[in-house]
Amino acid sequence: MARRKLVVGNWKMHGVGADIAEIETIAAAAQRFAQVESGLCLPATLIERAARAVPGFPIGGQDVHFADKGAHTGCIATSMLADAGAAMVIVGHSERREAQHETDEDVRQKAEAALRAGLLAILCVGESRDVREAGGALETVERQLDASLPRNSEIAGLAIAYEPIWAIGTGLIPTIEDIAEMHSSLRQRLRAAYGDAGEEIRMLYGGSVKPSNAAEIFSVTDVDGALVGGASLKAADFVPIIEAAALKG
């Protein structure tokens, strides 16, 4: 079954109002590759302005709280994201799991909340360098995925992003064989959890994705796109990645 490629940029803690022009450039260029679903997950302060500036181009958040509302200072509910114009959200990014001490249970609840709200939920998993070098990458990431997967009956809006922690922003990248092995393993876990529906969930690779390596990464079976960090900040870097996905679609 052919799954539509998905390429999403994660701007992390980058971006102010002056960067709307770059977002407009990316959105305009992405229209040339309609066979690829693309978008940008932006800082919360930019979501509404960006959504207004580029109607029809998916804008998302980088985190969300699992509660609908409440005494959660500094947090954002799914209804707030949707109200600002967001169509997607990242949950469980390693930078939040590590720095904010988010657990698999936290991530599961956030993914469930996002799906209930009709947002595309990009659920991140990945291992550290120590785990990889000790030979425990597959077991660790499988366990992380199993515990983080939503138990909603409706999972059509779920995507998985495999991001080895040691490859994020470092320029390092696993071998193509390692990426293939991990994605194949995670596909098996998705089938075990959801049956035939697990075959439809898109799996992205993330971690030092750039124009020079995107085509090779997208050639791997079960790599259905990418979650892109630094290379998504500029159209000159991000658009060629979208184009590479279109060529492999």
N, C-alpha and C positions, 0 to 999 in steps of 0.2 A: 504494500500500500504506500502510495506517495504522500508524504507529509509536506505541507507547505513550509518552506524555510522561514525561520524567524531570526532576525538580527536586531538586537537591542543594545543601545548604548547606556552605560551607567556613568553618569557624570560625577558621582560621589559628591564631595564638598567643593565643587567648582561651579561657577556660573553666577552672573548677576544680570541685571536688566540689559546691559550693553551687549550681552551675548545672544539676545533674541535674534539678531541678524544672522548669526551662525546657524541657529536652529532653523531659521527660514531657508537658508541655503541648503541644509541637509534635507529638509522636507521636500523642497522643490526637486532636488536631484533624485530622491527616492521614488518619485512618481514614475521615473523611467523604468523602474524594476517592479512592476505591479505584481509579478509572480512571487515576490518576496514580501513577507510582512516585516516591517521595520518600525522602530520607535526609539524614543529616548526617555530614560528614567532620570528625572532632574531633581535638584534640591526643592524642597517644599515651597520655598519662596518664589520659584519660577514657574510652577506648574500651571497656575491659572493664566498668567500672561502668555506662556508658550502655547497653551491650548487655544487661546483666542487668536494668536498670531498664525497658527498653522492648522486650521480646521481640517479634519480628515486624516491628519498624521498623528499616530498614537503617541501620547505623552503619558508618562507614568511616574509613580513615586518610588522611593528607595527603601521604604519601610512602612509598616502600618501596625496599629495596635489591634489586638483581637477583640476588644470590647467595643460595643456600639457607641458608647459614650461613658462619661464618668470622671472621677477625680484622678486623672492621669496627666499631670502637668507636663507639657512639652510633647505630648504624643498626638498622633493623628488617627482618626477613625476612618474606616472605609467610606462612610457616607461623606466625610469631608473631602477625601480624595476625589470621589466621584463628582461632588459638587464643584470642585475646582477644575474639572474637565479631564481627570485622569482616566485612562482605559486599562492600566496595568500597574503592577507593583512587584518589586523584588522582596522576597522574604528569606531570611536565614542566610544572608551573605556572611561569609567568614569574618569579615571585619566587624560585623555586629555580634556574631557568635563569640568571637574572641574578646573584643573590647567591651561589649555590653553584656557579656556573659549569658547570651540567649541559649536556652536549652532546646533540644529537639521538640519537646512538648510545647514550648513557646512558639516555635516555628510552625508546628502542625496547626495550632490554634489560629495563627495569623493567616496561614494558607486557607484554612476553612472559612475564615471571615471574609477574605478577599473573594473567594469563589461564591459565597452567598451573595455578595454585593455585585456580582457580575463582572468583576475585574479579572484580567488575565494574571494569574499568580505564577511568578517565576521563582521556583523553590531551589535554593542553592545548597550544594553539598561539595565536600572536598577534603583532602587529607593534607597534613603537614609534611614537610620534607623528612623529618625523623621517621614518621610512619611509613612513608614511601621507601626510604632506604632500609628500613627494617623488614620490608616485605609484607606489611600489613595494610596496604592501600585498599585492595579490593574488599577485604573483610570490614575495615573501618567505614568505608563509604557506603557499603551495602547496609550496615547496621544504622548508620546515620539516616540514610534514605528511608528505611523501613519505619523508623521511629518518627520521622518528620512528615510522612505522607498523610494527607488529609483523609478523613474517613467519610467525607461527604459522598452521597450517592452520585452527585453530579460533578464530574471532574473534567469536563470538556475544556474548561479554561485553565487547566494546569499545564505548566511546562517545567522541566527540570534543567538546571544548569550545573554541570560538573565543572568546578573550578578548583584545581589543585592549589592549595593556599600558597605554596612556594613558587608558583608561576605567576601570581598576580602582581603586575607592575614591576617584575624583575627582569623581564626579557627572556627568562628561562621558559622552556616548554617541554612537556613529556614527549616521548617519541610517538610517532603516529601509531605504532603498535600498541603502546600503552594506552593511548586515547581509545583506540578500537576495543581493546580488552575491557576497559572500564565501562564504555558505553554499552557493550554487549552484555556485560554483567548487570548493569542497571536496568537494561531492557527486560532481562529475565525477572528482576525483582518487581518491575511494574506489571508484568504479566501475572506474576504470582499474587499481587495485591488486587488487581482489577480485572483479570481475565482478558478477554479480547480487547476491552477498552484500553488496556495498558499499551497496546500496539499503536494507539493513536496519539499518545502523549509525546510531544516534541521534546527532544533532549538537546540542549545546547552545550557547547564547550566554551569555557572562559579561562582567561589567563594568558596575557601577552599576545592576544590575537592582533594581527596587523595585516596590512595589504600584502606583504611579502609571503605570509604563510597561510592566509585564509583559504585559498583554493585547495591546498593540500589537506587542510583540516576538514573542509567541507566534503572532500572525497571519501571520507571514512563512513562506512555503514553505521547508521544510527546516530550520526551527528547531523542534527536537523537545523543547525544555525549556531549563533554565537551570542554570548553576553560579553560586550566589549567595554573595557575601561578607558584608559588614556587615549586610545586611538579614536574614540567616539567624540572627542572634544572639538575636532576640526573636520569640516566636510572633506578636505583634501585627503584625510586618512580614512574616514568612516565610509564614505561613499564607495570607494573601491572594494571594501569588504562586502557591502551590500551587493555590488556587481558580481563579485566572486560567488556569492550564494546563488544569485540568479543563474549564473552559468552552470552551476552544479545542480540546480533544481530540476 
